[in-house]
Structures are given as C-alpha cells and as structure tokens.
Amino acid sequence: MAAASAARTVGRRSRRLFDIFVAEIPWTVSSKELKEYFSQFGSVQRCQLPFNRDTGFHRRYCWIKFSTPEEVQNVLQKDPHILEGSKLALKQQIRRRHSQRKSQSD
C-alpha cells in the first residue's frame, strides 16, 4: 500500500514538469493524434494520456510537454483548439521553483 502511495506522489510531481494540461478530449482521439495536432505549434517532447484500467478508455485529459516556452505560447495564443468537432480545454501548468514551494508551506 505504501508503494502505491509513493508511486502516486511521484506521478503528481512528474506532471508538474509538463507545460500544458488538456481536457475535454474526445474518446476517439489517441495520444498519437494529440502529438500530431500539437506539433504544429512546436516540438512535442511528450504526451501523457492516462487510461482507466477498468474501462480501457483514456480519461479524456492529458499533459503535453514542449521543447521551449515559445512553443507553449504558440499553443496558448490560438483559441479555440478543436479536435474531431470537440473544443479542447487548455490550461498552462505553472512551474514553481523548489524555494517557492518551500516558502508557501511555511
């Protein structure tokens, strides 16, 4: 049980390294299609699309990592983002320095 908790904590930390959170993804869209779509704005380093083990379907959200902050801005400047007729909801992930997190918890 402790190992599962530790794995979830590491997973949450790693998600902070992503640039953009994308929600409202249609069920029919794959991580490959998401990478292809977002590559028009820059170099997509990683796309993490979590799946539900029980249903076998993805959870309709993902995290996208780009190579540069300029590429992130390219994505955020375009609105709306539409895939297969559905509007995607995007949110920029805010990265905090370790010192900022520490001072906020004090």
C-alpha positions in Angstrom: 0.0 0.0 0.0 2.8 2.4 0.8 4.4 1.7 -2.5 1.2 2.6 -4.4 1.1 5.9 -2.4 4.7 6.7 -3.2 4.1 6.0 -6.9 1.1 8.4 -7.0 3.2 11.1 -5.3 6.0 10.6 -7.9 3.3 10.7 -10.7 2.0 14.0 -9.4 5.5 15.5 -9.2 6.3 14.4 -12.7 3.1 16.1 -14.1 4.4 19.4 -12.8 7.1 19.1 -15.4 4.6 19.3 -18.2 3.7 22.6 -19.9 0.0 22.3 -20.8 -2.9 20.3 -19.3 -5.6 19.4 -21.9 -9.1 18.4 -21.0 -12.3 17.5 -22.9 -10.5 15.2 -25.3 -12.9 13.2 -27.4 -12.8 9.4 -26.7 -11.8 8.7 -30.2 -8.6 10.7 -30.1 -5.3 8.9 -29.4 -2.0 10.2 -28.0 -0.5 9.9 -31.4 -3.2 12.2 -32.8 -2.7 14.6 -30.0 1.0 14.7 -30.7 0.4 15.3 -34.3 -2.1 18.1 -33.6 0.1 19.9 -31.1 3.3 19.5 -33.2 2.0 22.3 -35.5 2.9 24.7 -32.6 6.4 23.2 -31.9 8.3 20.2 -30.9 6.2 17.9 -28.6 8.6 16.1 -26.3 6.0 14.1 -24.5 2.2 13.5 -24.4 0.9 11.7 -21.3 -2.7 10.4 -21.9 -3.8 8.3 -18.8 -6.1 5.3 -19.2 -8.7 3.9 -16.9 -7.8 0.3 -16.2 -11.4 -0.8 -15.7 -12.9 0.6 -18.9 -9.8 0.6 -21.2 -10.6 4.1 -22.4 -8.5 7.2 -21.8 -9.6 9.6 -19.1 -10.3 12.5 -21.6 -7.4 14.6 -20.4 -3.6 14.7 -21.0 -0.4 16.6 -20.3 1.8 17.9 -23.1 5.5 18.8 -22.8 7.1 21.2 -25.4 10.8 21.9 -26.1 10.6 25.7 -25.4 8.4 28.3 -23.7 7.8 30.0 -27.0 6.1 26.8 -28.3 3.8 26.8 -25.3 2.9 30.5 -26.0 2.2 29.5 -29.7 -0.4 27.0 -28.4 -2.0 29.3 -25.9 -2.3 32.1 -28.5 -4.6 30.0 -30.7 -8.2 29.6 -29.5 -10.2 27.5 -29.9 -8.4 24.2 -30.3 -10.9 21.7 -31.9 -10.3 18.0 -32.5 -12.9 15.8 -34.1 -15.5 18.6 -33.6 -14.9 19.0 -29.9 -13.3 22.1 -28.3 -10.4 21.2 -26.1 -9.9 23.0 -22.7 -6.3 24.0 -22.2 -4.6 25.2 -19.1 -0.9 26.2 -18.7 0.9 24.3 -16.0 2.7 26.7 -13.7 6.1 25.6 -12.6 7.3 26.6 -9.2 10.9 26.6 -8.1 11.7 24.4 -5.1 12.3 27.5 -3.0 8.9 29.0 -3.8 7.1 25.7 -2.8 9.0 25.6 0.4 8.2 29.2 1.4 4.5 28.7 0.7 4.3 25.7 3.0 5.9 27.6 5.9 
